[in-house]
Amino acid sequence: MIKENDIVQIIDEKHHWFPCLIIVDEIKKWGIQGYITLPTNKEEPNSDAYIRLENNKYEIVGHAVIVSK
């Protein structure tokens, strides 16, 4: 069963983000919403890119432990 902060991999080879790893932040009946953190340079903070994936378009590969600053 999928839960918040699970790490999923996109398994749909036709998806433009295939085979990225995504951290789940919302679970919907149709699938999940998640994000990937995009690193930037030292002068700018990192930013997150959000994505929605339908069920059967991802596979659970682990669980993230989010470390606060």
Secondary structure in CASP SS format (residue, H / E / C, confidence):
PFRMAT SS
TARGET T0000
AUTHOR 0000-0000-0000
METHOD secondary structure of the structure
MODEL  1
M C 1.00
I C 1.00
K C 1.00
E C 1.00
N C 1.00
D E 1.00
I E 1.00
V E 1.00
Q E 1.00
I E 1.00
I C 1.00
D C 1.00
E C 1.00
K C 1.00
H C 1.00
H C 1.00
W C 1.00
F C 1.00
P C 1.00
C C 1.00
L E 1.00
I E 1.00
I E 1.00
V E 1.00
D E 1.00
E E 1.00
I E 1.00
K C 1.00
K C 1.00
W C 1.00
G E 1.00
I E 1.00
Q E 1.00
G E 1.00
Y E 1.00
I E 1.00
T E 1.00
L E 1.00
P C 1.00
T C 1.00
N C 1.00
K C 1.00
E C 1.00
E C 1.00
P C 1.00
N C 1.00
S E 1.00
D E 1.00
A E 1.00
Y E 1.00
I E 1.00
R E 1.00
L E 1.00
E E 1.00
N C 1.00
N C 1.00
K C 1.00
Y E 1.00
E E 1.00
I E 1.00
V E 1.00
G E 1.00
H E 1.00
A C 1.00
V C 1.00
I C 1.00
V C 1.00
S C 1.00
K C 1.00
END
